[in-house]
Amino acid sequence: MAYTNKTYVAFDADNDIHYYRLMQAWKQNDNTPFNFYDAH
């Protein structure tokens, strides 16, 4: 059974935007099984 609960993560855009961009790159990479729901 898949885990269906979501976790909301907040971050400081001024200091942590590079981590968000990294997660976007992981999501787009076909060789990385990483997915997230962008609530914005």
Secondary structure, 3 states (H helix, E strand, C coil): CCCCCCCCCCCCHHHHHHHHHHHHHHHHCCCCCCCCCCCC
